[in-house]
Amino acid sequence: MTVTDRHGNDVALHPFNEEFQWADRPGPFCFLSESQVAQFDESGFFVLPDVFDDEELQPIIEELDEFEARVDDFLAEMVDERLSIAERGAITFAPNLVAQSPTLAAFARNEVFTTLCHDLIGPDANLYWDQAVYKKPQKPRRFPWHQDNGYTFVRPQQYLTCWVALTDA
């Protein structure tokens, strides 16, 4: 099955995605403006700058740094210090941390995230994946554009990814 993208190009859909249709949310919205929701519906993203202050993020960063150090130690024992696309000193992934840390679980339940979910996908949302990604300056590597559903296909497909930059990005 193919669809035409907004630039007029025919794009073949992955077989798992053939029946998916994004459903715009009509509102009323609790947190986001109508223009933010419209941008998300049209483009698939928007930016919310300065949502969390440094004081709120400091305990999160400290907790994540501990998990990332364990991942880095694990990669040090791998052939070529790599596992899949993770590479010691370049890019690491620490998945499913919310289940391991009360601090991170509380952060995931922050009102910012719950109201974003409400406004963009509705009142019934589940957290099915979380991860910390460290892209380090010692070995700069390009990380290609991607759609998260290509890595972890889920149903329902009406979901969102919240990315919180903990350093200047």
N, C-alpha and C positions, 0 to 999 in steps of 0.2 A: 504494500500500500504506500502511496506517496501523497504528500500534501504540498501545497505551495506556501513558502515562507513569505514574510512581509516584504521581501525584496524581489518576489516573483520567481524564485528558484524552486524547482521541484526537489523535495527532500524525501528520501525513503525512510519510513518509520521502522524502528525495531519491532519485531513481531509482538513483544510484550506490551508495546505502546499503541498498537493499532486502534484499540477501542477507547483510549483515554481522551477526554475532553475537559479542559479546565473550566470550572464553574466560578464566574465572578461573584463576589460577595456584594449583596445590595446594601448592607448597612442596616441599622445605624452602627457607627464605629465608636469604640470606646477610647481609642488611643491615637489612631492614625487619621489623617485628613483624607478627604475624598480623592485629592490629587495623588497622595502617596499610594493609596489602594489602586487607583487607576494605573499608575506607573507600574506597580507590581503586576497587575493583570496583563498589561501590554508588554512589558519588557522582562518580567520575571525577577526584578530586583529593585531595590531603592536603598538609599543610605540614610541612616539616622546618626548624625554626628553627635558626639559628646553626651551620650546617654548615661554612661557611668563615669564617675569621677575617679581620680587616682586612689583616693582613700578606700572606695568600694572595691576597686580591682586589686589592691595590694595583697589581701589574703588569698585571692583566687590565683594570682601569679605565683605566690610562694608555694601553694599547694600543687599547682601544675608543674612547677619547676622540679619538685621532688619526683613526680611520676616520670617526667621527661628524662631525668638523670638515670632512672632505672632502665628506660628504653635505650638510652645511649650506652649504658653498661652492657645490656643484652646484645646490641649491635656490635660491640667491640669483640664479642666472641664468635661472630659470624664470619664466613669466608668473605674476604674483601670488605668486611664491616658493613654488609648490605643484606637486606631481606626485602625482596620485591622492589618497590620504589623507595623504601626507607634506606637512608645511608647515614652512618655516623658522621657527624660534623657537617652534614648538608641539610637533611630533612628527616624528621622523625614524626611518628604517629603514635599517640597513646590513646587507645579507644576505651570506651565504656567506663569512664572515670566517675560518673555520677553515682553509679552503684557502689563505688568504693570509698566515697568521701562525703561525709555530711556537709562539709563546706561547699563542695561543688554541687551537691544535690539541692541545697538551699538556693544557690545561684541560678540553677536551671529552673527553679520555681519562681524566680523573680517576676514581679508584676509586669515588667517590660515584656518578657517572653510570653507570659500567659495572655496578655492583652493583644500582642501581635498575632498570636495563634487565633484568638477569638476574631479579630478583625479580618484576617486573611483566609482562614479555612473553617472557622466556625467554633462553637463552644466545646466540641468533643475532639480533643487532640491528645495524642499519645507521644511520649518521647520514645523513639525506638533506636536512636544512635546518638552518641556524643563522642567527640574526640578532641584532643589537643594536637595541633600540628605546629611543629617548630621548623621554620625555614631559617637556617643559620647563615650568617654572612661569611663564614670561613671558606665555604665551598659553594659559591652561588650557583644555583641551578634553576633553569627555567622550569616552571610547573605549568603544564598546558591547561588551556581552558577546558572545562569539562562540566558535565551535569552530574550531580551526586547520584541520581537514580541509575546512572550507568555503572556505578560501583556497587551499590546496594539496592537492587530493585525491590520495591515494596508495593504492597497494596494496602490501603488505597493510595493512588498516585497523587492525590491532592494533598501535598505536604509542602513544607518549607524548610529551608536551612537558615539558621541564624548564625552569622559569623561575627565574632567579637575580636577585634584587633587589640591585642594587649600591649603592643609596642607600635611605634610609628610605622605605618604601612603605606 
